[in-house]
Amino acid sequence: MTTNERRERPDARFRLIPLGLLRSRGFDLSAAFPVQAYNLAVPPNFHLPTYSCTASTLGILVANSKALWPKFCTFIRAQPAFIQSTPNPFDAFVTLQVDECIALARAQAHVPAAAQHDVRHYWEMTPGRMVAIQRMCQVAGVAYLDQACHLNVHTEYGPWLALRYAIVIDLPGPDPASIPTLTNPIPASLQPHIHHAISQLLAPGTSYHTRPVPTTTSTRRHPCLHHGTGSHAPW
Ligand code: B12
């Protein structure tokens, strides 16, 4: 294949490269999915663009288990000043890695600069940019979304996974029929206990609702920043 031919048809290589790069950098639970299947599963204000593909546009869920932490530690040991350079070093590290993977993939697959893609962070709140990333996680076949505890539960990692980014690329995505239908891995005997615990937690007057609102700068900036590097983050 000549260089020109490759430039006309970057599809096959570009489809595979971002996912491989992401997984090798610690985003081990990343997976491809058809954007159309996700759009069917969420309200219109959470829809993602489908670009020029009608049946299946390539979506990539960027997600990780604890596998990301050794990568972060290695990175910080090599660049200790990074910790001081940003208020949220872990989030900044994640963004840097994802941006690098996309840029590398585009370069390796000779994707023309004009070819469209979109990258959305899980806490984007701008109307029209929000992603229902938990439903995406289920559509992508990564982990079942349990409606009682409001968490995606993975067969191996339980709820201990983080959903970081959604990437959409103007290329054909996976066949919707190839996405597995997930079942809830939480044992049926435990499900009533989860229901009970959550309803207790959400009952009017409980500490969940009456806890004072923290007033740190980062909390004011976004109510969900504890998902990142804050003290409550489980990963
Ligand atoms: C807003 C938000 C919250 C709000 C929820 C308020 C609300 N009424 O929606 C608050 C601040 C309470 C919250 C708390 C937590 N969150 Co949160 N949150 C989000 C966020 C940014 C958006 C959710 C959303 O609106 N989705 C869009 C709508 C359309 O989805 P939905 O399917 O209709 O509704 C889902 C959520 O809204 C949520 N939800 C709806 N109502 C309520 C009410 C309560 C009380 C809670 C806790 C959740 C909840 O559960 C639904 C799924 O079943 C997501 C990231 C994302 N982009 O999805 C993270 C996210 C869901 N959160 C996450 C986590 C880990 C948590 C915490 C455990 C963090 C912590 N350490 O305390 C807690 C507790 C969650 C729990 N289930 O017990 C993870 C879940 C990972 C997983 N395995 O599923 C996510 C995906 C972030 C991430 N980067 O991975 N969160």
Residues whose N, C-alpha, C, O or C-beta is under 5 A from the ligand:
A	BS01	B12	Y122 W123 V131 A132 I133 Q134 D146 Q147 C149 H150 L151 N152 P159 L161 A162 L163 R164 P223 C224 H227 H232 A233 P234
